[in-house]
Amino acid sequence: MIIRVDRLIYVYLALCACLLLFNLAYTGRRRISDIRNPFRTKMWRAYLDKLTEEESMTDKQIKGLTRRLSHVSGLEAFQETIDMICSEGKETETWFGSVRPVFIHIGSRYLKKSVMEEAYYAYVVWQNKLCGNSEEDAIVRYMLQLICEHSIYCRENALKALYKAGSPELTVKAYKIMQRHGIDHSQKLVTDGLAGFAGNKEELAECLFREWDKFTPYYQTAFINFMRLSVDSFGERLLKLLVFPETDREVKFAVIRYLRRHKYEPAAQYLQKLVRDWKVDDWEFPALAASALENYPSQDTVHALDEAMHSTSWYVRSNASDSLLKTAGDEFVMDELLRSDKYAMEMIRYKQERRKEECRNDGCN
């Protein structure tokens, strides 16, 4: 079959015209929406001001607000207006106690909608601290359902709502549910989210550790990263994980980073051993351990780092030199330890020059 070129051109022009019309229609709709938004916000402001003036809402008012918030456009306008009210320093937290039944009612509707609408519902719950702190709470049950959605936005907003509730048990339960469903939420989001937990972080860390074996190394690594940022009393327990041969390597790396930030003296000997084992193929352990030893100054640490300076791995020598300069001092390193190794001397000189340059840039004396 022969297709004429002029007909292909006509088809192409028709497609271009359709795309142009679509873009014009979309731009026009956005323009109209931008024009309507101030009026819509003004109407919502007057409506909410009237509601917030009263201590409790009547059944008629609850039904009216439920009807308005059942559509995502109404929910969006509601949140924009609440943000405006809060920016003026007005308190709305007490009023939201009477609004909770509305969010309980509309929650069952939003759970039947698209994931983006579910995500926005969870966002509003998170922003306004509407999540309770027990499993019997209906909004909590909604959030525990939403964490199983495939949308990362939906999961993250639901998790943030649970973090803001401040219940360690609910937070751990949420991760157990995701673990059971085979959901690997972003490790960075897990770490940052737990670090922003509104309740007692020590209790949260304890709850996580009680359920430790129920989580995969993927989540265990994120949990240790959270502990590194938030708590400093887990050195003994994490050291046991580090020395246990069956512990996943990524978990061990996270433990070493924890021990670098939070000094636990009994860990020094094991870290020194890791640094001395630089001849093994797995260079990452001695490299990380060399960085951690900057927090454990002693004669044994200096000798272990001196041995690491002869490693064939650039990363091991680099980290060992940084820690060595911090624990032993420039003159001692140059005069006593490294005369026999040309590459070690070059690394030390390179680090010294780099430190001087950084100091000049920062205006150090």
Buried (B, 14 or more C-beta within 10 A) or exposed (E): EEEEEEEEEEEEEEEEEEEEEEEEEEEEEEEEEEEEEEEBBEEBBEBBEEBBEEEEBEEEBBEBBBEBBBBBEBBBBBBBBBEBBBEEEEEBEEBBEBBBBBBBBBBEBBBEBEBEBBBBBBBBBBBBBBBBBEEEBBBBBBBBBBBBBEBBBBBBBBBBBBBBBBBBBBBBBBBBBBBEEEBEBEBEBBBBBBBBBBBEBBBBBBBBBEBEEEBEBBBBBBBBBBBBBBBEEBBEBBBEBBEEEEBBEBBBBBBBBBBBEBEBEEBBEBBBBBBBBBEEEEBBBBBBBBBBBBBBBBEEBBBBBBBBBBBEBEBBBBBBBBBBBBBBEEEEBBEEBBEEBEBBBEBBEEBBEEBEEEEEEEEEE
